[in-house]
Amino acid sequence: MSETVTASIGWRWWVRWYLRALVCFARVTGMEPDWQRVELWIRRGLVMRVERQRRGSR
């Protein structure tokens, strides 16, 4: 019996809006964002899906 593992990485619905707002506020204020906080929120917005599929049987 063999198994196949499929992994996919995606984003939560709000991540793109967060990044757009981040760019807009950085341009308007002329300030750099806090990159540690940005990284934290991006990590929270990542979604990893793992599926295990069995093929055949013995």
N, CA, C and O atoms as a Tripos MOL2 file, in Angstrom:
@<TRIPOS>MOLECULE
protein
  232   231    58     0     0
PROTEIN
NO_CHARGES

@<TRIPOS>ATOM
      1 N           0.8540   -1.1770    0.0000 N.3       1 MET1
      2 CA          0.0000    0.0000    0.0000 C.3       1 MET1
      3 C           0.8990    1.2400    0.0000 C.2       1 MET1
      4 O           1.8670    1.3150    0.7570 O.2       1 MET1
      5 N           0.5810    2.1710   -0.8220 N.am      2 SER2
      6 CA          1.3590    3.4170   -0.8620 C.3       2 SER2
      7 C           0.4440    4.5860   -0.5260 C.2       2 SER2
      8 O          -0.7700    4.5290   -0.7170 O.2       2 SER2
      9 N           1.0530    5.6240   -0.0310 N.am      3 GLU3
     10 CA          0.3010    6.8250    0.3190 C.3       3 GLU3
     11 C           0.9020    8.0300   -0.3800 C.2       3 GLU3
     12 O           2.1110    8.1020   -0.6020 O.2       3 GLU3
     13 N           0.0550    8.9540   -0.7160 N.am      4 THR4
     14 CA          0.4860   10.2050   -1.3100 C.3       4 THR4
     15 C           0.0390   11.3400   -0.4020 C.2       4 THR4
     16 O          -1.1010   11.3680    0.0620 O.2       4 THR4
     17 N           0.9400   12.2630   -0.1570 N.am      5 VAL5
     18 CA          0.6160   13.4240    0.6570 C.3       5 VAL5
     19 C           0.6400   14.6570   -0.2430 C.2       5 VAL5
     20 O           1.6130   14.9090   -0.9530 O.2       5 VAL5
     21 N          -0.4360   15.4060   -0.1980 N.am      6 THR6
     22 CA         -0.5470   16.6260   -0.9740 C.3       6 THR6
     23 C          -0.6450   17.8110   -0.0150 C.2       6 THR6
     24 O          -1.4910   17.8250    0.8790 O.2       6 THR6
     25 N           0.2140   18.7910   -0.2040 N.am      7 ALA7
     26 CA          0.1900   19.9920    0.6370 C.3       7 ALA7
     27 C          -0.0500   21.2140   -0.2370 C.2       7 ALA7
     28 O           0.5100   21.3360   -1.3260 O.2       7 ALA7
     29 N          -0.8820   22.1050    0.2530 N.am      8 SER8
     30 CA         -1.1180   23.3650   -0.4510 C.3       8 SER8
     31 C          -1.0960   24.4990    0.5560 C.2       8 SER8
     32 O          -1.5170   24.3420    1.7020 O.2       8 SER8
     33 N          -0.6010   25.6350    0.1130 N.am      9 ILE9
     34 CA         -0.5000   26.8050    0.9720 C.3       9 ILE9
     35 C          -1.3650   27.9140    0.3910 C.2       9 ILE9
     36 O          -1.3100   28.1920   -0.8070 O.2       9 ILE9
     37 N          -2.1500   28.5350    1.2330 N.am     10 GLY10
     38 CA         -3.0210   29.6190    0.7920 C.3      10 GLY10
     39 C          -3.0380   30.7370    1.8230 C.2      10 GLY10
     40 O          -2.3020   30.7100    2.8090 O.2      10 GLY10
     41 N          -3.8920   31.7140    1.5740 N.am     11 TRP11
     42 CA         -4.0160   32.8740    2.4510 C.3      11 TRP11
     43 C          -5.4370   32.9600    2.9610 C.2      11 TRP11
     44 O          -6.3770   32.5440    2.2840 O.2      11 TRP11
     45 N          -5.5860   33.4910    4.1360 N.am     12 ARG12
     46 CA         -6.9210   33.8080    4.6290 C.3      12 ARG12
     47 C          -7.4380   35.0170    3.8410 C.2      12 ARG12
     48 O          -6.6660   35.7410    3.2120 O.2      12 ARG12
     49 N          -8.7410   35.2180    3.8890 N.am     13 TRP13
     50 CA         -9.3570   36.2360    3.0440 C.3      13 TRP13
     51 C          -8.8690   37.6430    3.3610 C.2      13 TRP13
     52 O          -8.8890   38.4950    2.4720 O.2      13 TRP13
     53 N          -8.4410   37.9190    4.5560 N.am     14 TRP14
     54 CA         -8.1230   39.2790    4.9840 C.3      14 TRP14
     55 C          -6.6750   39.6920    4.7400 C.2      14 TRP14
     56 O          -6.3500   40.8690    4.8920 O.2      14 TRP14
     57 N          -5.7960   38.7660    4.3660 N.am     15 VAL15
     58 CA         -4.3670   39.0860    4.2540 C.3      15 VAL15
     59 C          -4.1030   40.1160    3.1630 C.2      15 VAL15
     60 O          -3.3380   41.0570    3.3720 O.2      15 VAL15
     61 N          -4.7200   39.9490    2.0170 N.am     16 ARG16
     62 CA         -4.5050   40.9340    0.9270 C.3      16 ARG16
     63 C          -4.9820   42.3210    1.3240 C.2      16 ARG16
     64 O          -4.3280   43.3150    1.0090 O.2      16 ARG16
     65 N          -6.1200   42.3960    2.0140 N.am     17 TRP17
     66 CA         -6.6210   43.6960    2.4670 C.3      17 TRP17
     67 C          -5.6740   44.3190    3.4820 C.2      17 TRP17
     68 O          -5.4350   45.5270    3.4620 O.2      17 TRP17
     69 N          -5.1410   43.4960    4.3600 N.am     18 TYR18
     70 CA         -4.1810   43.9760    5.3600 C.3      18 TYR18
     71 C          -2.9460   44.5590    4.6760 C.2      18 TYR18
     72 O          -2.4930   45.6450    5.0370 O.2      18 TYR18
     73 N          -2.4010   43.8490    3.6970 N.am     19 LEU19
     74 CA         -1.1970   44.3230    3.0090 C.3      19 LEU19
     75 C          -1.4680   45.5880    2.2030 C.2      19 LEU19
     76 O          -0.6220   46.4810    2.1470 O.2      19 LEU19
     77 N          -2.6300   45.6680    1.5850 N.am     20 ARG20
     78 CA         -2.9910   46.8870    0.8420 C.3      20 ARG20
     79 C          -3.0880   48.0880    1.7800 C.2      20 ARG20
     80 O          -2.5770   49.1670    1.4790 O.2      20 ARG20
     81 N          -3.7470   47.8870    2.9140 N.am     21 ALA21
     82 CA         -3.8670   48.9780    3.8890 C.3      21 ALA21
     83 C          -2.5010   49.3680    4.4290 C.2      21 ALA21
     84 O          -2.2330   50.5490    4.6470 O.2      21 ALA21
     85 N          -1.6470   48.3980    4.6440 N.am     22 LEU22
     86 CA         -0.3010   48.6570    5.1330 C.3      22 LEU22
     87 C           0.4750   49.5470    4.1600 C.2      22 LEU22
     88 O           1.1340   50.5000    4.5770 O.2      22 LEU22
     89 N           0.3980   49.2380    2.8860 N.am     23 VAL23
     90 CA          1.0850   50.0410    1.8690 C.3      23 VAL23
     91 C           0.5020   51.4470    1.8150 C.2      23 VAL23
     92 O           1.2410   52.4290    1.7390 O.2      23 VAL23
     93 N          -0.8190   51.5410    1.8540 N.am     24 CYS24
     94 CA         -1.4600   52.8650    1.7970 C.3      24 CYS24
     95 C          -1.0440   53.7420    2.9760 C.2      24 CYS24
     96 O          -0.6830   54.9040    2.7870 O.2      24 CYS24
     97 N          -1.0930   53.1970    4.1850 N.am     25 PHE25
     98 CA         -0.7160   53.9850    5.3600 C.3      25 PHE25
     99 C           0.7570   54.3490    5.3490 C.2      25 PHE25
    100 O           1.1300   55.4380    5.7840 O.2      25 PHE25
    101 N           1.6040   53.4430    4.8520 N.am     26 ALA26
    102 CA          3.0370   53.7480    4.7720 C.3      26 ALA26
    103 C           3.2780   54.9020    3.7970 C.2      26 ALA26
    104 O           4.1110   55.7700    4.0570 O.2      26 ALA26
    105 N           2.5570   54.9140    2.6820 N.am     27 ARG27
    106 CA          2.7220   55.9970    1.7050 C.3      27 ARG27
    107 C           2.1980   57.3210    2.2390 C.2      27 ARG27
    108 O           2.8260   58.3620    2.0500 O.2      27 ARG27
    109 N           1.0520   57.2850    2.9020 N.am     28 VAL28
    110 CA          0.4380   58.5130    3.4070 C.3      28 VAL28
    111 C           1.2740   59.1190    4.5300 C.2      28 VAL28
    112 O           1.4980   60.3290    4.5620 O.2      28 VAL28
    113 N           1.7350   58.2720    5.4530 N.am     29 THR29
    114 CA          2.4650   58.7830    6.6110 C.3      29 THR29
    115 C           3.9590   58.9440    6.3510 C.2      29 THR29
    116 O           4.6370   59.6940    7.0530 O.2      29 THR29
    117 N           4.4710   58.2430    5.3450 N.am     30 GLY30
    118 CA          5.8990   58.2940    5.0620 C.3      30 GLY30
    119 C           6.7340   57.4980    6.0530 C.2      30 GLY30
    120 O           7.9560   57.6400    6.1000 O.2      30 GLY30
    121 N           6.0760   56.6670    6.8380 N.am     31 MET31
    122 CA          6.7750   55.8670    7.8440 C.3      31 MET31
    123 C           6.8690   54.4070    7.4100 C.2      31 MET31
    124 O           6.0310   53.9090    6.6580 O.2      31 MET31
    125 N           7.8960   53.7410    7.8950 N.am     32 GLU32
    126 CA          8.0580   52.3130    7.6390 C.3      32 GLU32
    127 C           7.2130   51.5280    8.6390 C.2      32 GLU32
    128 O           7.1010   51.9250    9.7990 O.2      32 GLU32
    129 N           6.6210   50.4240    8.2040 N.am     33 PRO33
    130 CA          5.8770   49.5930    9.1540 C.3      33 PRO33
    131 C           6.8200   48.8290   10.0850 C.2      33 PRO33
    132 O           8.0090   48.6940    9.7990 O.2      33 PRO33
    133 N           6.2910   48.3430   11.1740 N.am     34 ASP34
    134 CA          7.0400   47.4910   12.0910 C.3      34 ASP34
    135 C           7.0610   46.0920   11.4750 C.2      34 ASP34
    136 O           6.0630   45.3730   11.5190 O.2      34 ASP34
    137 N           8.1950   45.7160   10.9050 N.am     35 TRP35
    138 CA          8.2830   44.4820   10.1260 C.3      35 TRP35
    139 C           8.0740   43.2300   10.9650 C.2      35 TRP35
    140 O           7.6360   42.2080   10.4380 O.2      35 TRP35
    141 N           8.3730   43.2860   12.2490 N.am     36 GLN36
    142 CA          8.1190   42.1240   13.1120 C.3      36 GLN36
    143 C           6.6140   41.8840   13.2700 C.2      36 GLN36
    144 O           6.1570   40.7410   13.2710 O.2      36 GLN36
    145 N           5.8650   42.9550   13.4020 N.am     37 ARG37
    146 CA          4.4060   42.8110   13.4960 C.3      37 ARG37
    147 C           3.8110   42.3760   12.1710 C.2      37 ARG37
    148 O           2.8770   41.5740   12.1360 O.2      37 ARG37
    149 N           4.3510   42.9070   11.0760 N.am     38 VAL38
    150 CA          3.8660   42.5060    9.7510 C.3      38 VAL38
    151 C           4.0990   41.0070    9.5550 C.2      38 VAL38
    152 O           3.2150   40.2910    9.0850 O.2      38 VAL38
    153 N           5.2840   40.5450    9.9150 N.am     39 GLU39
    154 CA          5.5820   39.1180    9.7870 C.3      39 GLU39
    155 C           4.6300   38.2710   10.6340 C.2      39 GLU39
    156 O           4.1600   37.2240   10.1900 O.2      39 GLU39
    157 N           4.3550   38.7280   11.8440 N.am     40 LEU40
    158 CA          3.4370   38.0080   12.7260 C.3      40 LEU40
    159 C           2.0630   37.8510   12.0790 C.2      40 LEU40
    160 O           1.4960   36.7590   12.0830 O.2      40 LEU40
    161 N           1.5280   38.9400   11.5250 N.am     41 TRP41
    162 CA          0.2020   38.8800   10.9270 C.3      41 TRP41
    163 C           0.1850   38.0610    9.6510 C.2      41 TRP41
    164 O          -0.8020   37.3860    9.3610 O.2      41 TRP41
    165 N           1.2740   38.1110    8.8780 N.am     42 ILE42
    166 CA          1.3370   37.2790    7.6740 C.3      42 ILE42
    167 C           1.3630   35.8080    8.0550 C.2      42 ILE42
    168 O           0.7030   34.9900    7.4140 O.2      42 ILE42
    169 N           2.1200   35.4620    9.0950 N.am     43 ARG43
    170 CA          2.1410   34.0680    9.5580 C.3      43 ARG43
    171 C           0.7660   33.6220   10.0440 C.2      43 ARG43
    172 O           0.3730   32.4770    9.8260 O.2      43 ARG43
    173 N           0.0410   34.5120   10.6940 N.am     44 ARG44
    174 CA         -1.3130   34.1720   11.1380 C.3      44 ARG44
    175 C          -2.2520   33.9550    9.9600 C.2      44 ARG44
    176 O          -3.2050   33.1810   10.0490 O.2      44 ARG44
    177 N          -1.9770   34.6390    8.8660 N.am     45 GLY45
    178 CA         -2.8540   34.5450    7.7020 C.3      45 GLY45
    179 C          -2.5470   33.3970    6.7600 C.2      45 GLY45
    180 O          -3.3250   33.1270    5.8440 O.2      45 GLY45
    181 N          -1.4330   32.7180    6.9640 N.am     46 LEU46
    182 CA         -1.1030   31.5610    6.1280 C.3      46 LEU46
    183 C          -1.9700   30.3660    6.4990 C.2      46 LEU46
    184 O          -2.2430   30.1190    7.6730 O.2      46 LEU46
    185 N          -2.3910   29.6410    5.4920 N.am     47 VAL47
    186 CA         -3.1700   28.4260    5.7110 C.3      47 VAL47
    187 C          -2.4690   27.2990    4.9650 C.2      47 VAL47
    188 O          -2.2220   27.3990    3.7630 O.2      47 VAL47
    189 N          -2.1570   26.2460    5.6740 N.am     48 MET48
    190 CA         -1.5230   25.0860    5.0430 C.3      48 MET48
    191 C          -2.4620   23.9000    5.1660 C.2      48 MET48
    192 O          -2.8660   23.5210    6.2650 O.2      48 MET48
    193 N          -2.7990   23.3270    4.0340 N.am     49 ARG49
    194 CA         -3.6840   22.1590    4.0110 C.3      49 ARG49
    195 C          -2.8750   20.9390    3.5970 C.2      49 ARG49
    196 O          -2.1520   20.9740    2.6020 O.2      49 ARG49
    197 N          -2.9970   19.8790    4.3510 N.am     50 VAL50
    198 CA         -2.2960   18.6320    4.0460 C.3      50 VAL50
    199 C          -3.3290   17.5290    3.9380 C.2      50 VAL50
    200 O          -4.1520   17.3430    4.8340 O.2      50 VAL50
    201 N          -3.2800   16.7930    2.8270 N.am     51 GLU51
    202 CA         -4.2070   15.6870    2.6160 C.3      51 GLU51
    203 C          -3.4150   14.4140    2.3700 C.2      51 GLU51
    204 O          -2.4370   14.4040    1.6220 O.2      51 GLU51
    205 N          -3.8480   13.3590    3.0040 N.am     52 ARG52
    206 CA         -3.2120   12.0610    2.8120 C.3      52 ARG52
    207 C          -4.1540   11.1850    2.0030 C.2      52 ARG52
    208 O          -5.3220   11.0200    2.3570 O.2      52 ARG52
    209 N          -3.6440   10.6300    0.9250 N.am     53 GLN53
    210 CA         -4.4600    9.7910    0.0600 C.3      53 GLN53
    211 C          -3.8200    8.4050   -0.0260 C.2      53 GLN53
    212 O          -2.6330    8.2770   -0.3280 O.2      53 GLN53
    213 N          -4.5990    7.3990    0.2370 N.am     54 ARG54
    214 CA         -4.1110    6.0250    0.1450 C.3      54 ARG54
    215 C          -4.4120    5.4720   -1.2410 C.2      54 ARG54
    216 O          -5.4820    5.7050   -1.8030 O.2      54 ARG54
    217 N          -3.4620    4.7460   -1.7700 N.am     55 ARG55
    218 CA         -3.6430    4.1360   -3.0910 C.3      55 ARG55
    219 C          -3.3900    2.6420   -2.9760 C.2      55 ARG55
    220 O          -2.3780    2.2010   -2.4300 O.2      55 ARG55
    221 N          -4.3160    1.8910   -3.4940 N.am     56 GLY56
    222 CA         -4.1630    0.4360   -3.4960 C.3      56 GLY56
    223 C          -4.2400   -0.1580   -2.1070 C.2      56 GLY56
    224 O          -4.2670    0.5670   -1.1130 O.2      56 GLY56
    225 N          -4.2760   -1.4720   -2.0380 N.am     57 SER57
    226 CA         -4.2830   -2.1550   -0.7510 C.3      57 SER57
    227 C          -3.6150   -3.5090   -0.9030 C.2      57 SER57
    228 O          -3.6230   -4.0950   -1.9860 O.2      57 SER57
    229 N          -3.0450   -3.9990    0.1700 N.am     58 ARG58
    230 CA         -2.4090   -5.3200    0.1590 C.3      58 ARG58
    231 C          -2.9650   -6.1520    1.2690 C.2      58 ARG58
    232 O          -2.5630   -7.3030    1.4380 O.2      58 ARG58
@<TRIPOS>BOND
     1     1     2 1
     2     2     3 1
     3     3     4 2
     4     3     5 am
     5     5     6 1
     6     6     7 1
     7     7     8 2
     8     7     9 am
     9     9    10 1
    10    10    11 1
    11    11    12 2
    12    11    13 am
    13    13    14 1
    14    14    15 1
    15    15    16 2
    16    15    17 am
    17    17    18 1
    18    18    19 1
    19    19    20 2
    20    19    21 am
    21    21    22 1
    22    22    23 1
    23    23    24 2
    24    23    25 am
    25    25    26 1
    26    26    27 1
    27    27    28 2
    28    27    29 am
    29    29    30 1
    30    30    31 1
    31    31    32 2
    32    31    33 am
    33    33    34 1
    34    34    35 1
    35    35    36 2
    36    35    37 am
    37    37    38 1
    38    38    39 1
    39    39    40 2
    40    39    41 am
    41    41    42 1
    42    42    43 1
    43    43    44 2
    44    43    45 am
    45    45    46 1
    46    46    47 1
    47    47    48 2
    48    47    49 am
    49    49    50 1
    50    50    51 1
    51    51    52 2
    52    51    53 am
    53    53    54 1
    54    54    55 1
    55    55    56 2
    56    55    57 am
    57    57    58 1
    58    58    59 1
    59    59    60 2
    60    59    61 am
    61    61    62 1
    62    62    63 1
    63    63    64 2
    64    63    65 am
    65    65    66 1
    66    66    67 1
    67    67    68 2
    68    67    69 am
    69    69    70 1
    70    70    71 1
    71    71    72 2
    72    71    73 am
    73    73    74 1
    74    74    75 1
    75    75    76 2
    76    75    77 am
    77    77    78 1
    78    78    79 1
    79    79    80 2
    80    79    81 am
    81    81    82 1
    82    82    83 1
    83    83    84 2
    84    83    85 am
    85    85    86 1
    86    86    87 1
    87    87    88 2
    88    87    89 am
    89    89    90 1
    90    90    91 1
    91    91    92 2
    92    91    93 am
    93    93    94 1
    94    94    95 1
    95    95    96 2
    96    95    97 am
    97    97    98 1
    98    98    99 1
    99    99   100 2
   100    99   101 am
   101   101   102 1
   102   102   103 1
   103   103   104 2
   104   103   105 am
   105   105   106 1
   106   106   107 1
   107   107   108 2
   108   107   109 am
   109   109   110 1
   110   110   111 1
   111   111   112 2
   112   111   113 am
   113   113   114 1
   114   114   115 1
   115   115   116 2
   116   115   117 am
   117   117   118 1
   118   118   119 1
   119   119   120 2
   120   119   121 am
   121   121   122 1
   122   122   123 1
   123   123   124 2
   124   123   125 am
   125   125   126 1
   126   126   127 1
   127   127   128 2
   128   127   129 am
   129   129   130 1
   130   130   131 1
   131   131   132 2
   132   131   133 am
   133   133   134 1
   134   134   135 1
   135   135   136 2
   136   135   137 am
   137   137   138 1
   138   138   139 1
   139   139   140 2
   140   139   141 am
   141   141   142 1
   142   142   143 1
   143   143   144 2
   144   143   145 am
   145   145   146 1
   146   146   147 1
   147   147   148 2
   148   147   149 am
   149   149   150 1
   150   150   151 1
   151   151   152 2
   152   151   153 am
   153   153   154 1
   154   154   155 1
   155   155   156 2
   156   155   157 am
   157   157   158 1
   158   158   159 1
   159   159   160 2
   160   159   161 am
   161   161   162 1
   162   162   163 1
   163   163   164 2
   164   163   165 am
   165   165   166 1
   166   166   167 1
   167   167   168 2
   168   167   169 am
   169   169   170 1
   170   170   171 1
   171   171   172 2
   172   171   173 am
   173   173   174 1
   174   174   175 1
   175   175   176 2
   176   175   177 am
   177   177   178 1
   178   178   179 1
   179   179   180 2
   180   179   181 am
   181   181   182 1
   182   182   183 1
   183   183   184 2
   184   183   185 am
   185   185   186 1
   186   186   187 1
   187   187   188 2
   188   187   189 am
   189   189   190 1
   190   190   191 1
   191   191   192 2
   192   191   193 am
   193   193   194 1
   194   194   195 1
   195   195   196 2
   196   195   197 am
   197   197   198 1
   198   198   199 1
   199   199   200 2
   200   199   201 am
   201   201   202 1
   202   202   203 1
   203   203   204 2
   204   203   205 am
   205   205   206 1
   206   206   207 1
   207   207   208 2
   208   207   209 am
   209   209   210 1
   210   210   211 1
   211   211   212 2
   212   211   213 am
   213   213   214 1
   214   214   215 1
   215   215   216 2
   216   215   217 am
   217   217   218 1
   218   218   219 1
   219   219   220 2
   220   219   221 am
   221   221   222 1
   222   222   223 1
   223   223   224 2
   224   223   225 am
   225   225   226 1
   226   226   227 1
   227   227   228 2
   228   227   229 am
   229   229   230 1
   230   230   231 1
   231   231   232 2
@<TRIPOS>SUBSTRUCTURE
     1 MET1         2 RESIDUE 1 A MET
     2 SER2         6 RESIDUE 1 A SER
     3 GLU3        10 RESIDUE 1 A GLU
     4 THR4        14 RESIDUE 1 A THR
     5 VAL5        18 RESIDUE 1 A VAL
     6 THR6        22 RESIDUE 1 A THR
     7 ALA7        26 RESIDUE 1 A ALA
     8 SER8        30 RESIDUE 1 A SER
     9 ILE9        34 RESIDUE 1 A ILE
    10 GLY10       38 RESIDUE 1 A GLY
    11 TRP11       42 RESIDUE 1 A TRP
    12 ARG12       46 RESIDUE 1 A ARG
    13 TRP13       50 RESIDUE 1 A TRP
    14 TRP14       54 RESIDUE 1 A TRP
    15 VAL15       58 RESIDUE 1 A VAL
    16 ARG16       62 RESIDUE 1 A ARG
    17 TRP17       66 RESIDUE 1 A TRP
    18 TYR18       70 RESIDUE 1 A TYR
    19 LEU19       74 RESIDUE 1 A LEU
    20 ARG20       78 RESIDUE 1 A ARG
    21 ALA21       82 RESIDUE 1 A ALA
    22 LEU22       86 RESIDUE 1 A LEU
    23 VAL23       90 RESIDUE 1 A VAL
    24 CYS24       94 RESIDUE 1 A CYS
    25 PHE25       98 RESIDUE 1 A PHE
    26 ALA26      102 RESIDUE 1 A ALA
    27 ARG27      106 RESIDUE 1 A ARG
    28 VAL28      110 RESIDUE 1 A VAL
    29 THR29      114 RESIDUE 1 A THR
    30 GLY30      118 RESIDUE 1 A GLY
    31 MET31      122 RESIDUE 1 A MET
    32 GLU32      126 RESIDUE 1 A GLU
    33 PRO33      130 RESIDUE 1 A PRO
    34 ASP34      134 RESIDUE 1 A ASP
    35 TRP35      138 RESIDUE 1 A TRP
    36 GLN36      142 RESIDUE 1 A GLN
    37 ARG37      146 RESIDUE 1 A ARG
    38 VAL38      150 RESIDUE 1 A VAL
    39 GLU39      154 RESIDUE 1 A GLU
    40 LEU40      158 RESIDUE 1 A LEU
    41 TRP41      162 RESIDUE 1 A TRP
    42 ILE42      166 RESIDUE 1 A ILE
    43 ARG43      170 RESIDUE 1 A ARG
    44 ARG44      174 RESIDUE 1 A ARG
    45 GLY45      178 RESIDUE 1 A GLY
    46 LEU46      182 RESIDUE 1 A LEU
    47 VAL47      186 RESIDUE 1 A VAL
    48 MET48      190 RESIDUE 1 A MET
    49 ARG49      194 RESIDUE 1 A ARG
    50 VAL50      198 RESIDUE 1 A VAL
    51 GLU51      202 RESIDUE 1 A GLU
    52 ARG52      206 RESIDUE 1 A ARG
    53 GLN53      210 RESIDUE 1 A GLN
    54 ARG54      214 RESIDUE 1 A ARG
    55 ARG55      218 RESIDUE 1 A ARG
    56 GLY56      222 RESIDUE 1 A GLY
    57 SER57      226 RESIDUE 1 A SER
    58 ARG58      230 RESIDUE 1 A ARG
